[in-house]
Amino acid sequence: MADAIRRRLAGQVQRVYQEQQDQRKMPFAAVLEPARVERLIGELGGQVRACVLTPLVTFYGFLAQVMNADPSCRQAVAAMLAWLGAAGRALPSGDDGPYCKARRRLPEELPQRLAREVGAELHQRAGRGSLLGGRPIKVVDGTTISMPDTAANQQAYPQTRTQKRGLGFPVLRLVAVFCLNCGALLEAARGPYLGKQTGETALLRSLLDRFLPGDIVLGDRYFCSYWQIALWAGRGADSLMRMHQLRRIDFRKGRRLGHDDHVVVWTKPVQRPAWMAQEVYDGLPGQMPVREVRIHVAVPGFRVRTLVLATTLLDPALYPAAELAQAFRARWHAELDLRALKAALRMDVLRCKSPDMVHRELGMHLLAYNLVRTVLARAAAKAQVAPRQISFTAGMQLLRSFAPLLALLEPGAAERMDQVLLQALARQVVGDRPNRYEPRAVKRRPKPHKLLQEPRASARRRLRRCA
């Protein structure tokens, strides 16, 4: 009896050890530790089943899916068959149905929670540059994302009113906060495109407690309001953004700091916004000093010639006007980061047909983006360049190619291959192209198909009647 118990316990220990060894042999396990993912799955109450498609296997398959050039579920299952077979593990069915069900069993908050943690760690290591006294600078911007036209998606994320019902697609609004120096995505808030308190400013207010004392927030003119600047100031964070077009500017008034540079006092509006609680309104100062700086742009090809910046960085000795202009120009990196997400990672059109799966897919894209940024930061440190000097697209392509190989190698060989990856990335430095400009137009014409002017079901019924 004792020998049987010892053999059973030894078998259990061997299976646990083998599972731990297999966990290391999964794509992207080298850049995101399986133990960390497993711990978070347990904290969020993930459903664990005794099957081939465990939560951990499904998670890494999902991550590889959003990174793949072909993001279909069938391709994801084919890739999983390949690396599970190479690792000597049991193979799932070639059908993508079980995989899709396994994805739904993953905790909905898991991908975005991991994306936030990975981004915060990268920001902690590489979030400070040389601009504005080396303080952490966070850039905010918003965008929209499309998804399949299903009844569930339409109910959660209605399409725009300018499109006829049955012709448009559900639209999700996203507001993201990026680290200016390393490009990490720190926070993201999502919401529908239509409805009250669904605009970018409302979504940004939901992230207010994520801004820390000492932060500098960069934003475009849409976020330049007394309320937003005062709320950030109340948390000890400064702001720098372009002046809203409706605010009047008179450089003859206020405390003069230099040419086209002065400090004026903004007064709290008497009317409290409907979204703001009375106690929050009462806690905001009645007056707030704001620095206004006019910047002249003398770059051929640039559309803007003059612009006015509003900031709470009042000291002209610590924060010269020229450096404020340089920092605001760097705000454009947020547009490039969103382009990396939407174009390079193809997040512009999501593929899932229900809101809960849309949230998982969105979070996976954000996590994949931060993982690429983390590897780029390691390569940049090796090459002694700034993290943003390494091409994101090249980094994604190399990581996508190296991940399956790293999953199959033994630990020593995998470490050597990891160094090869970093060396290859260190060579992908973006060329110095100062004051680059391009027309906002495309040359290649789309295929000359007619536009669908009615719901697809109606068009099919009409074709059937004509047959």
VOGU-3710 file (C-alpha; in Angstrom, 3 decimals, decimal comma):
1> madairrrla> 0,000/0,000/0,000  2,789/2,425/0,918  4,609/1,679/-2,361  1,427/2,391/-4,326  0,947/5,748/-2,552  4,593/6,695/-3,220  4,255/5,786/-6,892  1,059/7,820/-7,192  2,652/10,850/-5,508  5,756/10,488/-7,669
11> gqvqrvyqeq> 3,558/10,407/-10,758  1,759/13,565/-9,644  5,065/15,362/-8,991  6,359/14,257/-12,395  3,211/15,544/-14,133  3,478/18,912/-12,349  7,162/19,158/-13,302  6,391/18,233/-16,906  3,616/20,848/-17,050  6,033/23,500/-15,751
21> qdqrkmpfaa> 8,569/22,489/-18,382  5,900/22,581/-21,104  4,773/26,016/-19,992  8,174/27,404/-20,923  7,817/25,925/-24,397  5,058/28,187/-25,637  5,356/31,172/-27,990  5,889/34,451/-26,098  6,520/32,611/-22,808  10,045/34,042/-23,005
31> vleparverl> 8,710/37,625/-22,822  5,770/36,975/-20,455  6,343/34,432/-17,683  3,722/31,638/-17,566  3,757/31,667/-13,746  2,662/35,298/-13,779  -0,197/34,607/-16,180  -1,260/31,543/-14,197  -1,281/33,510/-10,940  -3,459/36,230/-12,394
41> igelggqvra> -5,853/33,690/-13,936  -6,290/32,229/-10,470  -6,858/35,652/-8,887  -9,530/36,519/-11,453  -11,329/33,196/-11,042  -10,529/31,629/-14,404  -12,220/28,331/-15,207  -9,729/25,441/-15,220  -10,560/22,246/-17,082  -8,665/18,977/-17,427
51> cvltplvtfy> -8,222/19,232/-21,186  -5,618/20,075/-23,781  -6,794/23,681/-24,115  -5,987/24,760/-20,555  -6,359/28,480/-19,710  -2,601/28,950/-20,057  -2,395/27,230/-23,457  -5,450/29,164/-24,648  -4,000/32,438/-23,415  -0,723/32,049/-25,301
61> gflaqvmnad> -2,599/30,846/-28,370  -4,782/33,963/-28,221  -1,708/36,176/-27,809  -0,022/34,533/-30,795  -3,239/34,982/-32,775  -3,316/38,786/-32,436  0,403/38,921/-33,284  0,087/36,732/-36,369  -0,145/38,130/-39,881  -3,282/35,987/-40,296
71> pscrqavaam> -5,378/36,622/-37,140  -8,087/34,038/-37,896  -9,048/31,401/-35,329  -8,291/28,617/-37,811  -4,726/29,895/-38,221  -4,403/30,152/-34,426  -5,436/26,506/-34,047  -2,992/25,475/-36,797  -0,156/27,267/-34,980  -1,130/25,630/-31,682
81> lawlgaagra> -1,128/22,192/-33,325  2,394/22,863/-34,595  4,016/23,957/-31,343  2,106/21,529/-29,100  3,147/18,697/-31,391  6,765/19,895/-31,420  6,698/20,001/-27,603  5,420/16,418/-27,467  2,086/17,341/-25,916  -1,395/16,049/-26,675
91> lpsgddgpyc> -2,978/17,729/-29,671  -6,398/19,400/-29,689  -8,941/18,954/-32,437  -8,181/20,742/-35,679  -11,603/22,392/-35,401  -11,541/25,973/-34,125  -14,803/25,570/-32,152  -13,208/24,239/-28,920  -10,558/26,960/-29,100  -13,192/29,704/-29,412
101> karrrlpeel> -15,047/28,293/-26,398  -11,788/28,120/-24,441  -11,090/31,787/-25,206  -14,469/32,716/-23,722  -13,553/30,927/-20,483  -10,572/33,253/-19,971  -11,301/36,049/-17,449  -12,432/39,139/-19,342  -10,155/41,428/-17,296  -7,039/39,259/-17,750
111> pqrlarevga> -5,508/40,744/-20,943  -5,968/44,420/-20,049  -4,792/43,819/-16,474  -1,596/42,230/-17,792  -1,198/45,015/-20,357  -1,435/47,596/-17,567  1,103/45,783/-15,385  3,609/45,269/-18,224  3,238/48,910/-19,302  3,723/50,198/-15,743
121> elhqragrgs> 6,905/48,148/-15,313  8,332/49,433/-18,577  7,399/53,017/-17,671  9,112/52,584/-14,295  12,342/51,460/-15,985  12,449/53,711/-19,061  9,794/56,381/-18,553  12,051/59,383/-17,991  13,752/61,271/-20,782  15,596/64,570/-20,999
131> llggrpikvv> 12,618/66,837/-21,730  11,104/69,113/-19,057  13,552/68,299/-16,309  13,354/64,549/-16,816  9,861/64,360/-15,331  7,574/61,510/-16,475  5,502/62,699/-19,437  2,251/60,952/-20,352  0,445/61,543/-23,641  -3,331/61,156/-23,966
141> dgttismpdt> -5,236/60,627/-27,206  -8,384/58,949/-28,446  -9,486/56,868/-31,412  -12,312/54,656/-32,621  -12,400/50,943/-33,470  -14,805/48,954/-35,631  -16,111/45,419/-35,091  -18,453/42,873/-36,737  -22,039/43,978/-37,289  -23,881/41,670/-34,888
151> aanqqaypqt> -26,942/42,478/-32,802  -25,009/42,141/-29,532  -22,202/44,430/-30,713  -24,676/46,990/-32,059  -26,484/47,109/-28,729  -23,298/47,668/-26,731  -21,512/49,892/-29,266  -24,031/51,566/-31,603  -22,924/52,787/-35,009  -22,825/56,460/-35,975
161> rtqkrglgfp> -26,082/58,248/-36,762  -24,809/59,243/-40,205  -25,008/55,623/-41,396  -28,209/53,830/-42,325  -29,236/50,985/-40,080  -27,919/47,694/-41,403  -25,132/49,357/-43,426  -22,755/50,591/-40,730  -20,657/48,818/-38,145  -20,544/49,078/-34,343
171> vlrlvavfcl> -18,016/51,657/-33,140  -15,991/51,533/-29,927  -14,304/54,663/-28,581  -10,910/54,255/-26,919  -8,837/56,744/-24,922  -5,228/55,700/-24,305  -2,415/57,052/-22,126  1,120/56,475/-23,440  4,558/57,055/-21,934  6,277/59,635/-24,119
181> ncgalleaar> 9,799/58,318/-23,622  9,395/54,552/-24,117  5,980/54,318/-25,830  4,419/52,002/-23,227  0,635/52,014/-23,081  -0,117/52,823/-19,434  -3,907/53,029/-19,313  -6,887/52,689/-21,629  -10,596/53,378/-21,227  -13,256/52,170/-23,629
191> gpylgkqtge> -16,863/53,153/-24,227  -19,539/53,393/-26,897  -19,334/56,018/-29,601  -22,831/57,378/-28,875  -24,605/58,352/-25,677  -24,120/60,667/-22,721  -20,700/60,766/-21,084  -19,138/58,643/-23,819  -16,789/61,273/-25,272  -13,024/61,267/-24,968
201> tallrslldr> -13,008/63,731/-22,064  -15,477/61,604/-20,098  -13,397/58,469/-20,684  -10,252/60,340/-19,690  -11,879/61,442/-16,422  -12,431/57,779/-15,576  -8,625/57,416/-15,598  -7,984/60,445/-13,382  -6,753/58,453/-10,381  -4,073/56,819/-12,557
211> flpgdivlgd> -2,156/60,106/-12,888  0,457/60,603/-10,169  2,032/63,676/-8,528  4,895/64,912/-10,691  3,418/63,668/-13,975  3,189/65,974/-16,987  0,197/65,323/-19,239  0,404/66,120/-22,956  -2,792/66,471/-24,941  -4,353/68,181/-27,941
221> ryfcsywqia> -6,769/71,108/-27,781  -9,798/68,857/-27,223  -8,679/68,214/-23,630  -7,797/71,851/-22,885  -10,500/72,935/-20,433  -10,525/74,489/-16,982  -12,077/71,343/-15,511  -9,533/68,900/-16,895  -6,489/71,024/-16,047  -7,799/71,746/-12,535
231> lwagrgadsl> -8,535/68,064/-11,860  -4,999/67,110/-12,892  -3,545/69,941/-10,806  -5,516/68,677/-7,820  -3,594/65,402/-8,102  -0,240/67,200/-8,357  0,114/66,625/-12,100  0,957/69,392/-14,569  -0,467/69,679/-18,069  0,721/70,943/-21,454
241> mrmhqlrrid> -1,684/71,145/-24,352  -2,747/73,262/-27,262  -5,188/76,051/-26,419  -8,831/75,337/-27,193  -10,040/77,301/-30,200  -12,962/78,881/-28,305  -10,874/80,498/-25,554  -9,905/84,116/-26,157  -6,221/85,010/-25,856  -4,796/88,485/-25,190
251> frkgrrlghd> -1,037/88,696/-24,636  -1,382/92,325/-23,448  -2,793/91,038/-20,165  -1,351/88,956/-17,339  2,194/88,653/-15,980  4,664/88,915/-18,838  7,404/86,257/-18,993  8,771/87,018/-22,450  7,696/87,651/-26,001  4,322/85,922/-26,573
261> dhvvvwtkpv> 4,695/84,307/-23,147  2,658/85,264/-20,078  0,764/83,925/-17,064  -2,941/84,688/-16,744  -5,616/83,668/-14,256  -8,416/81,362/-15,332  -11,601/81,690/-13,299  -13,750/78,717/-12,394  -16,993/78,788/-14,386  -20,070/79,537/-12,310
271> qrpawmaqev> -22,130/76,787/-13,919  -21,290/73,348/-12,557  -21,217/70,631/-15,246  -23,909/67,989/-14,908  -21,322/65,212/-14,723  -19,434/66,780/-11,796  -20,463/66,134/-8,194  -21,119/69,186/-6,037  -18,334/68,326/-3,559  -15,819/68,020/-6,415
281> ydglpgqmpv> -16,928/71,382/-7,799  -16,612/73,024/-4,381  -13,121/71,562/-3,948  -11,746/73,127/-7,137  -10,002/76,516/-6,775  -11,904/79,627/-7,794  -8,893/80,851/-9,787  -5,998/79,033/-11,410  -2,797/80,497/-12,918  -2,120/79,227/-16,430
291> revrihvavp> 0,810/80,013/-18,674  0,070/80,809/-22,316  2,824/80,617/-24,937  2,520/81,414/-28,639  4,705/79,205/-30,826  5,685/80,092/-34,408  6,238/77,135/-36,746  8,637/77,919/-39,594  8,933/74,452/-41,150  8,152/74,197/-44,895
301> gfrvrtlvla> 5,393/71,698/-45,588  3,831/71,907/-42,104  0,163/72,879/-42,058  0,189/74,861/-38,796  2,059/78,182/-38,732  1,238/79,439/-35,231  -0,290/77,827/-32,168  -0,798/78,749/-28,523  0,058/76,356/-25,706  -1,595/76,321/-22,284
311> ttlldpalyp> 0,353/74,846/-19,390  0,646/74,839/-15,610  4,470/74,778/-15,922  4,837/78,407/-14,897  8,598/78,791/-14,328  10,267/80,056/-17,547  13,729/79,230/-16,196  12,917/75,571/-15,566  10,624/75,222/-18,580  11,694/77,570/-21,428
321> aaelaqafra> 9,195/78,264/-24,183  11,383/76,508/-26,762  11,402/73,320/-24,678  7,633/73,493/-24,228  7,308/73,666/-28,011  9,660/70,715/-28,415  7,674/68,661/-25,907  4,336/69,479/-27,503  5,658/68,536/-30,915  6,551/65,145/-29,426
331> rwhaeldlra> 2,833/64,701/-28,665  2,561/63,369/-32,215  4,113/60,134/-30,929  0,684/59,250/-29,526  -0,668/59,277/-33,078  2,168/56,975/-34,147  1,508/54,661/-31,211  -2,168/54,415/-32,146  -1,111/53,743/-35,729  1,123/50,911/-34,484
341> lkaalrmdvl> -1,847/49,430/-32,645  -4,384/49,881/-35,425  -2,230/49,302/-38,519  0,736/47,126/-37,494  -1,296/45,017/-35,025  -4,549/45,390/-37,054  -6,631/46,560/-34,087  -8,628/48,959/-36,276  -11,186/46,215/-37,080  -11,755/43,633/-34,354
351> rckspdmvhr> -13,087/40,186/-35,250  -15,132/38,958/-32,274  -18,920/38,909/-32,463  -19,931/39,579/-28,858  -18,990/42,500/-26,549  -17,297/40,336/-23,907  -15,057/38,731/-26,538  -14,411/42,143/-28,099  -13,096/43,266/-24,706  -10,790/40,236/-24,510
361> elgmhllayn> -9,534/40,783/-28,053  -8,930/44,486/-27,414  -7,001/43,702/-24,231  -4,867/41,148/-26,075  -3,883/43,765/-28,654  -2,907/46,193/-25,895  -0,864/43,474/-24,170  0,866/42,476/-27,426  1,752/46,119/-28,040  3,344/46,478/-24,585
371> lvrtvlaraa> 5,263/43,218/-24,951  6,767/44,450/-28,219  7,635/47,771/-26,548  9,309/45,899/-23,688  11,542/43,927/-26,051  12,327/47,108/-27,998  13,384/48,858/-24,785  15,773/45,993/-23,985  17,272/46,219/-27,468  17,543/50,018/-27,210
381> akaqvaprqi> 19,431/49,726/-23,922  21,799/47,250/-25,574  22,378/49,618/-28,513  22,498/52,686/-26,219  19,759/54,533/-28,085  16,366/55,873/-27,047  13,569/53,247/-26,973  11,582/55,056/-29,667  14,521/54,930/-32,063  13,889/51,209/-32,683
391> sftagmqllr> 11,269/50,510/-35,362  8,052/49,086/-33,873  7,082/47,282/-37,075  10,520/45,699/-37,414  10,403/44,701/-33,759  7,005/43,074/-34,168  8,158/41,166/-37,254  11,293/39,867/-35,542  9,475/38,923/-32,352  6,787/37,147/-34,366
401> sfapllalle> 9,496/35,146/-36,169  11,657/34,346/-33,129  8,864/33,403/-30,682  8,178/29,883/-32,088  11,924/29,098/-32,132  12,436/30,277/-28,554  9,574/28,008/-27,497  11,301/24,875/-28,835  14,855/25,452/-27,607  16,371/24,258/-24,362
411> pgaaermdqv> 17,024/26,995/-21,739  20,683/27,565/-22,639  20,045/27,704/-26,381  16,967/29,878/-25,826  19,048/32,434/-23,907  21,572/32,582/-26,752  18,763/32,989/-29,289  17,285/35,760/-27,115  20,567/37,655/-27,381  20,515/37,152/-31,148
421> llqalarqvv> 17,020/38,660/-31,186  18,192/41,703/-29,225  21,167/42,177/-31,549  18,895/41,999/-34,587  16,517/44,527/-33,037  19,344/46,882/-32,136  20,088/47,240/-35,852  16,514/48,343/-36,646  17,123/51,998/-35,798  14,715/54,371/-37,525
431> gdrpnryepr> 16,469/56,785/-39,859  16,866/60,441/-38,902  14,225/62,236/-40,986  13,786/65,704/-39,465  10,672/67,709/-40,402  9,326/64,902/-42,547  5,918/65,550/-44,099  3,681/63,569/-46,433  0,334/64,308/-48,130  -2,686/62,835/-46,350
441> avkrrpkphk> -3,793/60,874/-49,375  -3,343/57,429/-50,910  -2,228/56,720/-54,442  -3,500/53,154/-54,952  -7,179/53,091/-55,877  -9,534/50,560/-54,264  -11,139/47,859/-56,379  -14,128/49,207/-58,362  -16,821/47,263/-56,499  -20,202/48,844/-55,945
451> llqeprasar> -20,995/49,981/-52,426  -23,595/47,981/-50,506  -26,450/50,467/-50,053  -28,847/48,154/-48,190  -28,569/45,464/-45,510  -26,906/42,315/-46,818  -29,947/40,150/-46,019  -32,170/42,457/-48,094  -29,709/42,366/-50,989  -29,643/38,550/-50,926
461> rrlrrca> -33,447/38,358/-50,923  -33,584/40,700/-53,896  -31,036/38,593/-55,817  -33,017/35,448/-55,059  -36,221/36,990/-56,431  -34,411/38,056/-59,611  -32,961/34,566/-60,259
//
